[in-house]
Amino acid sequence: MKRGLTGEYVVKKTGDEIVRAFVPKPLPPNPPLVIGPTLRDTMDEALISLGRLDSVTTLLPETDLFLYMYVRREAVISSQIEGTQSTLSDLLLFELEEMPGGPLDEVKEISHYVVAMEHGLKRLREDFPLSNRLIREIHKILLSDGRGKDQEPGEFRRTQNWIQGTRPGNALFVPPPPDQVPETMSALEKFLHNVPERTSSLIKIALAHVQFETIHPFLDGNGRVGRLLITLILCHEKILRQPLLYLSLYLKQHRKHYFDLLMRVRLEGDWEAWLLFFAEGIREMAEGAVTTARKLTDIAAEDRKRIATQGRKAGSALHVQQTMQMRPFANIPFLMKQTGLTAPTIAAALNTLQALGIVKETSGRKRNRLFSYQRYLNILIEGTEN
């Protein structure tokens, strides 16, 4: 449904030029959403897929191992949307204090995304409200180092920003003037808490994401925070018990259409087209996460059966294999720290796993060797390659 502009243009002087900045109206949309049969069916399918994904967490023997890697996978993909070239392998190497293949600043930036996400989820588990304060805390961690560290981390912007173009005057889109940011973000916070009226969870998440991206409240990092917000609301609304659903891969695969739909909402009020795209993405990514979880579980179970045939060698080899489910790249010092086993025991276990074809040595070094749980890693890196 095309409603026309979902906000109003405010004419402001920025520097030496006059610009038209867009200020969105508070949510929910007016006129109200029209949920036709196709959209309703797609949203129902998305919720069914989310329920299936949520149930998977009760079946996973090592939920924490899966979550550890999945959070990092999301951090890499979300950062790639912003132009970084680093991969999941680069991040894992960096966390192991090995030199990554990608630029170090980029990898540090991705690692901050992981910390910011974990901080937000921890706060929600502690019953801290989903609020602008929490969003600012997440942003502060996200930009604590790297390219955005001088872009007022943790603070709503006090200057005008813009999307595409070299300045506000030739930009594709100019978000609200800085003096309008507190008011528009306050209205968004109220909407998240069902003011002025209750909104169903999936619709709330979809609308809130667009509104956040339209307000663009920070000087940098808006896209990453906006995508992270999707997962936070899913957990806050109790749709998912664990943060296993991330939309960044879907948005990366459909990047142009995604940005086109955001502009259609702003200029034409076509919220329904966005909702259909969003619900399809939720369904596809939820089903994909279920498939990934099952593949990883099957691989780990198959490998454990093969290790169990190794007699006295099996105990330490199983311990190392379990640790490498969380860190598919590992070296002997790291494995010693994680397992409590001695260096000779770790080395013997790795020899056993290599002989079985479960891990392989990847550095080519005689000392300080690096090992990968390659079959496990191959499943995780799907979609994270540039």
JOZIFEN-V237703 format. One record per pair of residues at least 4 apart in sequence whose C-alpha atoms are under 8 Angstrom apart, sorted by sequence separation. I is the first residue (numbers start at 1). GAP is how many residues later the second one is. D is the distance in whole Angstrom. If there is no record, write none. Layout:
I;GAP;D, I;GAP;D
This chain:
13;4;6, 14;4;6, 28;4;7, 29;4;7, 35;4;6, 36;4;6, 37;4;6, 38;4;6, 39;4;6, 40;4;6, 41;4;6, 42;4;6, 43;4;6, 44;4;6, 45;4;6, 46;4;6, 47;4;6, 48;4;6, 49;4;6, 50;4;6, 51;4;6, 52;4;6, 53;4;7, 54;4;8, 55;4;7, 56;4;6, 62;4;7, 63;4;6, 64;4;6, 65;4;7, 66;4;6, 67;4;6, 68;4;7, 69;4;6, 70;4;6, 71;4;6, 72;4;6, 73;4;6, 74;4;6, 75;4;6, 76;4;6, 77;4;7, 78;4;7, 79;4;7, 80;4;5, 86;4;6, 87;4;7, 88;4;6, 89;4;6, 90;4;6, 91;4;6, 92;4;6, 93;4;6, 94;4;5, 100;4;7, 102;4;7, 103;4;7, 104;4;6, 105;4;6, 106;4;6, 107;4;6, 108;4;6, 109;4;7, 110;4;7, 111;4;7, 112;4;6, 113;4;6, 114;4;6, 115;4;6, 116;4;6, 117;4;6, 118;4;6, 119;4;6, 120;4;6, 121;4;6, 122;4;6, 123;4;7, 124;4;5, 130;4;6, 131;4;6, 132;4;6, 133;4;6, 134;4;6, 135;4;6, 136;4;6, 137;4;7, 138;4;6, 139;4;6, 140;4;6, 143;4;8, 144;4;7, 145;4;5, 149;4;6, 152;4;8, 166;4;7, 167;4;6, 176;4;6, 177;4;7, 178;4;8, 180;4;6, 181;4;6, 182;4;6, 183;4;6, 184;4;6, 185;4;6, 186;4;6, 187;4;6, 188;4;6, 189;4;7, 190;4;6, 191;4;5, 194;4;4, 199;4;7, 200;4;6, 201;4;6, 202;4;6, 203;4;6, 204;4;6, 205;4;6, 206;4;7, 207;4;6, 208;4;6, 209;4;6, 210;4;6, 211;4;6, 212;4;6, 218;4;6, 221;4;6, 222;4;6, 223;4;6, 224;4;6, 225;4;6, 226;4;7, 227;4;7, 228;4;6, 229;4;6, 230;4;6, 231;4;6, 232;4;6, 233;4;6, 234;4;6, 235;4;6, 240;4;8, 247;4;6, 248;4;6, 249;4;6, 250;4;6, 251;4;5, 254;4;6, 255;4;6, 256;4;6, 257;4;6, 258;4;6, 259;4;6, 260;4;6, 261;4;6, 262;4;6, 263;4;6, 264;4;5, 265;4;4, 266;4;8, 270;4;7, 271;4;6, 272;4;6, 273;4;6, 274;4;6, 275;4;6, 276;4;6, 277;4;6, 278;4;6, 279;4;6, 280;4;6, 281;4;6, 282;4;6, 283;4;6, 284;4;6, 285;4;6, 286;4;6, 287;4;6, 288;4;6, 289;4;6, 290;4;6, 291;4;6, 292;4;6, 293;4;6, 294;4;6, 295;4;6, 296;4;6, 297;4;6, 298;4;6, 299;4;6, 300;4;6, 301;4;6, 302;4;7, 303;4;6, 304;4;6, 305;4;7, 306;4;8, 310;4;5, 313;4;6, 314;4;6, 315;4;6, 316;4;6, 317;4;6, 318;4;6, 319;4;6, 320;4;6, 321;4;7, 322;4;7, 323;4;7, 324;4;5, 330;4;6, 331;4;6, 332;4;6, 333;4;6, 334;4;6, 335;4;6, 336;4;5, 337;4;8, 341;4;6, 342;4;6, 343;4;6, 344;4;6, 345;4;6, 346;4;6, 347;4;6, 348;4;6, 349;4;6, 350;4;6, 351;4;6, 352;4;6, 353;4;6, 354;4;6, 365;4;6, 373;4;6, 374;4;6, 375;4;7, 376;4;7, 377;4;6, 378;4;7, 381;4;7, 13;5;4, 14;5;7, 35;5;6, 79;5;6, 80;5;6, 86;5;8, 93;5;5, 94;5;6, 102;5;7, 123;5;5, 124;5;7, 129;5;8, 130;5;8, 143;5;5, 144;5;5, 148;5;8, 152;5;7, 162;5;7, 165;5;5, 166;5;7, 168;5;8, 176;5;6, 190;5;5, 191;5;7, 193;5;8, 194;5;6, 199;5;6, 212;5;7, 217;5;7, 234;5;5, 235;5;5, 263;5;8, 264;5;6, 265;5;5, 309;5;7, 324;5;7, 330;5;7, 335;5;8, 336;5;5, 341;5;6, 353;5;5, 354;5;5, 364;5;7, 372;5;8, 12;6;6, 13;6;6, 57;6;6, 80;6;7, 93;6;6, 94;6;6, 124;6;7, 143;6;5, 162;6;6, 165;6;4, 168;6;6, 190;6;7, 191;6;8, 216;6;6, 234;6;6, 235;6;6, 264;6;6, 265;6;5, 308;6;5, 324;6;7, 335;6;8, 336;6;6, 353;6;6, 354;6;6, 363;6;6, 11;7;7, 12;7;5, 93;7;5, 100;7;8, 161;7;7, 164;7;5, 165;7;6, 235;7;7, 251;7;6, 307;7;6, 308;7;8, 336;7;6, 354;7;8, 362;7;8, 363;7;5, 11;8;6, 12;8;6, 143;8;8, 160;8;8, 163;8;6, 164;8;5, 235;8;7, 361;8;7, 362;8;6, 363;8;8, 11;9;5, 12;9;7, 90;9;8, 91;9;7, 144;9;7, 162;9;6, 163;9;6, 164;9;7, 213;9;7, 234;9;8, 265;9;7, 350;9;7, 361;9;6, 362;9;6, 10;10;5, 11;10;6, 76;10;7, 90;10;5, 143;10;5, 162;10;8, 163;10;5, 213;10;7, 307;10;7, 308;10;8, 333;10;7, 336;10;7, 361;10;4, 362;10;7, 9;11;6, 10;11;5, 76;11;6, 89;11;8, 90;11;6, 123;11;8, 142;11;8, 162;11;6, 163;11;6, 232;11;8, 307;11;7, 332;11;7, 335;11;7, 360;11;5, 361;11;6, 9;12;5, 10;12;6, 76;12;6, 90;12;6, 141;12;8, 162;12;5, 163;12;8, 192;12;7, 231;12;6, 261;12;7, 262;12;7, 323;12;7, 359;12;6, 360;12;6, 9;13;5, 10;13;7, 94;13;7, 140;13;4, 141;13;8, 161;13;7, 162;13;6, 191;13;8, 213;13;6, 261;13;6, 359;13;5, 360;13;7, 8;14;6, 9;14;6, 120;14;7, 139;14;6, 140;14;4, 161;14;7, 212;14;6, 231;14;7, 304;14;7, 332;14;7, 359;14;5, 360;14;7, 7;15;7, 8;15;5, 73;15;6, 76;15;8, 86;15;8, 87;15;7, 139;15;5, 140;15;8, 160;15;8, 231;15;6, 320;15;7, 323;15;7, 332;15;7, 358;15;6, 359;15;6, 7;16;5, 8;16;7, 72;16;7, 86;16;5, 91;16;6, 138;16;7, 160;16;8, 192;16;7, 230;16;8, 323;16;7, 358;16;7, 7;17;4, 8;17;8, 85;17;7, 86;17;7, 90;17;7, 136;17;8, 137;17;6, 160;17;6, 191;17;8, 209;17;6, 230;17;8, 304;17;8, 358;17;7, 6;18;6, 7;18;5, 120;18;6, 136;18;4, 159;18;8, 160;18;6, 209;18;7, 6;19;6, 72;19;8, 91;19;7, 119;19;7, 136;19;6, 159;19;6, 320;19;7, 86;20;7, 91;20;7, 136;20;8, 158;20;5, 188;20;7, 209;20;7, 227;20;7, 319;20;7, 85;21;8, 86;21;6, 117;21;7, 157;21;6, 158;21;7, 209;21;7, 227;21;7, 84;22;6, 116;22;5, 6;23;8, 116;23;7, 188;23;7, 157;24;8, 188;24;8, 206;24;8, 116;25;5, 156;25;7, 205;25;6, 300;25;8, 316;25;8, 115;26;7, 116;26;6, 156;26;8, 320;26;7, 115;27;8, 185;27;8, 3;28;7, 113;28;8, 205;28;6, 112;29;6, 113;29;5, 205;29;7, 316;29;7, 317;29;8, 320;29;7, 112;30;5, 185;30;7, 251;30;8, 316;30;7, 320;30;8, 79;31;6, 112;31;7, 184;31;7, 250;31;6, 112;32;7, 185;32;8, 317;32;4, 321;32;8, 1;33;7, 109;33;7, 112;33;8, 201;33;8, 316;33;6, 317;33;7, 76;34;6, 109;34;8, 181;34;7, 247;34;7, 250;34;8, 75;35;6, 247;35;7, 250;35;7, 314;35;8, 317;35;7, 75;36;8, 109;36;7, 181;36;6, 201;36;7, 249;36;8, 313;36;7, 317;36;7, 332;36;7, 108;37;8, 109;37;6, 245;37;8, 331;37;7, 332;37;7, 75;38;6, 108;38;7, 109;38;8, 247;38;7, 331;38;6, 332;38;8, 75;39;6, 175;39;6, 176;39;6, 246;39;7, 313;39;7, 331;39;5, 106;40;7, 175;40;6, 176;40;8, 245;40;7, 330;40;6, 331;40;6, 105;41;6, 175;41;6, 245;41;6, 329;41;7, 330;41;5, 72;42;6, 105;42;8, 329;42;6, 330;42;6, 71;43;7, 328;43;8, 329;43;5, 245;44;7, 328;44;5, 329;44;7, 244;45;7, 328;45;5, 71;46;8, 307;46;8, 328;46;7, 324;48;8, 325;48;8, 328;48;7, 307;49;8, 324;49;6, 328;49;6, 306;50;8, 325;51;7, 210;52;6, 214;52;8, 132;53;7, 132;54;7, 303;55;7, 132;57;6, 131;58;6, 161;58;6, 130;59;8, 157;60;6, 159;60;8, 156;61;5, 157;61;5, 130;62;8, 156;62;5, 157;62;6, 155;63;7, 156;63;8, 207;64;8, 152;66;8, 152;67;7, 151;68;6, 206;68;8, 207;68;8, 151;69;6, 206;69;6, 148;72;6, 203;72;7, 206;72;7, 148;73;7, 299;76;8, 300;76;8, 202;77;8, 299;77;7, 143;78;7, 142;79;8, 296;80;6, 139;82;7, 296;83;7, 295;84;8, 139;86;7, 138;87;8, 292;87;7, 292;88;8, 135;90;8, 130;103;8, 130;106;7, 117;111;7, 121;111;7, 120;112;7, 124;112;7, 121;114;8, 249;134;7, 82;141;8, 82;142;8, 79;145;7, 14;146;7, 78;146;6, 19;149;6, 78;149;7, 19;150;6, 18;151;7, 22;151;8, 17;152;7, 21;152;8, 22;152;6, 23;152;7, 24;152;8, 21;153;5, 22;153;5, 23;153;5, 14;154;8, 20;154;7, 21;154;5, 22;154;5, 23;154;8, 19;155;8, 21;155;5, 22;155;8, 47;155;8, 21;156;6, 23;157;8, 26;158;7, 43;159;8, 24;160;8, 27;160;8, 23;161;8, 26;161;6, 27;161;7, 26;162;7, 28;163;7, 27;164;6, 12;165;8, 10;166;8, 10;167;8, 81;167;8, 78;170;5, 77;171;6, 78;171;8, 81;171;6, 71;172;8, 74;172;6, 77;172;6, 71;173;8, 70;174;7, 74;174;7, 78;174;8, 67;175;8, 74;175;8, 77;175;8, 67;176;7, 67;177;7, 28;179;8, 27;180;8, 54;185;8, 57;185;7, 54;186;5, 24;187;7, 54;187;7, 51;188;8, 54;188;7, 50;189;7, 51;189;8, 24;190;7, 50;190;7, 54;190;8, 24;191;7, 53;191;8, 23;192;7, 66;227;7, 50;232;8, 39;233;8, 43;233;8, 46;233;6, 50;233;7, 53;233;6, 60;233;8, 96;233;8, 42;234;7, 46;234;7, 49;234;6, 52;234;8, 53;234;7, 56;234;7, 96;234;7, 92;235;7, 96;235;8, 39;236;8, 43;236;5, 46;236;6, 47;236;7, 50;236;6, 53;236;7, 61;236;8, 92;236;8, 93;236;7, 35;237;7, 39;237;6, 42;237;6, 43;237;8, 46;237;4, 49;237;6, 50;237;8, 53;237;6, 56;237;8, 60;237;7, 92;237;7, 33;238;7, 34;238;7, 42;238;6, 45;238;7, 46;238;8, 49;238;6, 52;238;8, 96;238;7, 33;239;7, 46;240;8, 89;240;8, 24;242;8, 69;257;6, 68;258;6, 69;258;8, 6;259;7, 7;259;7, 66;259;8, 5;260;8, 6;260;5, 65;260;6, 66;260;7, 5;261;6, 6;261;7, 65;261;5, 5;262;5, 6;262;7, 4;263;6, 5;263;5, 6;263;5, 4;264;4, 5;264;6, 3;265;6, 4;265;5, 2;266;5, 3;266;5, 2;267;5, 3;267;7, 1;268;7, 2;268;5, 1;269;5, 1;270;7, 1;271;6, 1;272;8, 89;292;8, 88;293;6, 88;296;6, 87;297;6, 88;297;8, 87;298;6, 87;299;7, 86;300;8, 85;301;6, 77;306;8, 80;306;8, 73;307;7, 77;307;6, 73;308;7, 76;308;7, 70;310;8, 69;311;8, 73;311;7
